[in-house]
């Protein structure tokens, strides 16, 4: 699939050896604006081949899925950026199985997040990357949490 004009393909990128995630958070789908998408490419010999496009199960207008991405082995963390001030930002977790199929495992939110996107959960200040993972944990920053003191939330990795 060829990225469309205005979808911001390449806004977020993360590489793990021979696999890359490329966010396009302003991607439209079936007439719904700015759902977002993440393109998955894998290196085959000397070329990059698109394998799939990830989108959240809940395709909500203006969710800005793919605003930030993080890849570690077969686990992908993908943020939503929500333009809608009544919705909390989330980090969506995907896993690639042994057959090469990516599936959405869960959607994470801060347990103490105030209503709306003002905590910047999963997004650094001014939208910089604020998600990371280790072999056992998922780390998600929230730079504006607790009256801009900031927090880092730790979740168990699936």
Secondary structure in CASP SS format (residue, H / E / C, confidence):
PFRMAT SS
TARGET T0000
AUTHOR 0000-0000-0000
METHOD secondary structure of the structure
MODEL  1
X C 1.00
X C 1.00
X C 1.00
X C 1.00
X C 1.00
X C 1.00
X C 1.00
X C 1.00
X C 1.00
X C 1.00
X C 1.00
X E 1.00
X E 1.00
X E 1.00
X E 1.00
X E 1.00
X C 1.00
X C 1.00
X E 1.00
X E 1.00
X E 1.00
X E 1.00
X E 1.00
X E 1.00
X C 1.00
X C 1.00
X C 1.00
X C 1.00
X E 1.00
X C 1.00
X C 1.00
X E 1.00
X C 1.00
X C 1.00
X C 1.00
X E 1.00
X E 1.00
X E 1.00
X E 1.00
X E 1.00
X E 1.00
X E 1.00
X E 1.00
X E 1.00
X C 1.00
X C 1.00
X E 1.00
X E 1.00
X E 1.00
X E 1.00
X E 1.00
X E 1.00
X E 1.00
X E 1.00
X C 1.00
X C 1.00
X C 1.00
X C 1.00
X C 1.00
X C 1.00
X C 1.00
X C 1.00
X C 1.00
X C 1.00
X E 1.00
X C 1.00
X C 1.00
X C 1.00
X E 1.00
X E 1.00
X E 1.00
X E 1.00
X C 1.00
X C 1.00
X E 1.00
X E 1.00
X E 1.00
X E 1.00
X E 1.00
X C 1.00
X C 1.00
X C 1.00
X C 1.00
X C 1.00
X C 1.00
X C 1.00
X C 1.00
X C 1.00
X C 1.00
X C 1.00
X E 1.00
X E 1.00
X E 1.00
X E 1.00
X E 1.00
X E 1.00
X C 1.00
X C 1.00
X C 1.00
X C 1.00
X C 1.00
X E 1.00
X E 1.00
X E 1.00
X E 1.00
X E 1.00
X E 1.00
X E 1.00
X C 1.00
X C 1.00
X C 1.00
X C 1.00
X C 1.00
X C 1.00
X C 1.00
X C 1.00
X C 1.00
X C 1.00
X C 1.00
X C 1.00
X E 1.00
X C 1.00
X E 1.00
X C 1.00
X H 1.00
X H 1.00
X H 1.00
X C 1.00
X E 1.00
X C 1.00
X E 1.00
X E 1.00
X E 1.00
X C 1.00
X C 1.00
X C 1.00
X E 1.00
X E 1.00
X E 1.00
X E 1.00
X E 1.00
X E 1.00
X C 1.00
X C 1.00
X H 1.00
X H 1.00
X H 1.00
X H 1.00
X C 1.00
X C 1.00
X E 1.00
X E 1.00
X E 1.00
X E 1.00
X E 1.00
X E 1.00
X C 1.00
X C 1.00
END
